């Protein structure tokens, strides 16, 4: 497995693997507790709409925490920023508007 490949047991579809292909850092597997929190709060779409590097950075940042309370604090920050929609790692973030060809693809899916 190269650094850019998703682990076999991860939650990546072939479409997601293509989306993450250009990342220079290893692709981080999403822990179940993060997935559960995103689903419970209705934020999975907000998470998936972020650029691949942001998705990967959030998960890597949470995974690198050694203490459970630190993981929870980082998860809470990610959830808050996704709810707001205009923050990324405590920095201002302006989502890109989809290009015409991207919006057509999502309409056809």
N, C-alpha and C positions, 0 to 999 in steps of 0.2 A: 504494500500500500504506500503510495506517495503521500507527501504532506497535503496535497490538494484533494485527495480522494476522501470521500465520506466513509466512516467505518461501516462495516457490513451490517451491524445491528442498529444503525441509526435510523432516524425517521425521515430520510431523504428519498424523494422520488427521483426518477431519471431527469425530470424537468428541473428539480432543485439542484441536482448535481451539475447540470449545464449552467444554471444560474450562478453557482458558486465557483465555477471553473477558474475564473480570473484572479481569485484570491491568492496572495502570496503566503499567508499564514495557514497553518493546519485548520481544517474545518472541525469545529467543535460539535460533539454530539449533544443534543438537548436532553438534560436530565428530566425524568418523569415529573418531579415536583415543579419544574418550570413549566412544562407542558400543561400540567394540571392547573396551575395558577392562571396561565393565559386563557385556557378554555373556561375556567370558572368565572373569570372576570370579563369574558367576551372580548378578549384583546388579541386573539390569534391572527385575525385579519390585519389588525394594526401592526403586529409584529412582522407578518409576512410581507406587508407593503413597504417595509423599510429596505434599504439597499442591503445586499448580501453581506457587505463588510460590517454593517451595523448589527445585523442579526448575529453574525459570528463573534463580533467583539463583545456584545452583551453576554452571550453564553460563555465565552472564554473567561470573561471577567468574573462572572458568578462562579464558574468551575474552579478558578484559581484560589478562591477563598478557602482557608483552612478550617475556620470555625463555622459552626452551623449558624450562629447568630450573624456572622458577617455575610454568609450566603443569603440569609433572609433579608438583611438590610439592602444588599445589592439587588435582590429580586424585587423588593418593594420599590426601589428607585427606578428600575426598568419599567415596572408596571405603571408607576406614576407618570413617567415620561411618555409612555405609549398612550395613556389616557389623555394627557395634555396634547400630544401630537406635535408639539413645537420645540421639544427638547431632545437632546442626545448627549448623554454623559455630562449633564448639567450645562451644556452649551446650547445656544439657539440653533434650531434646526428648521429649515423650510423644506417641506416635501416637494419633490419635483412633480409637476403635472404630467400625467401620462401622455406620451406621444400618440398621435392618431393611430399608428399601427398597433401600439400596445393596447389601446382601449378597444380596438376591433377584435384583437385576439381574445380578450377577456369576455367580450360579448358573445363570441362564437363558442366558448368553452362550456 
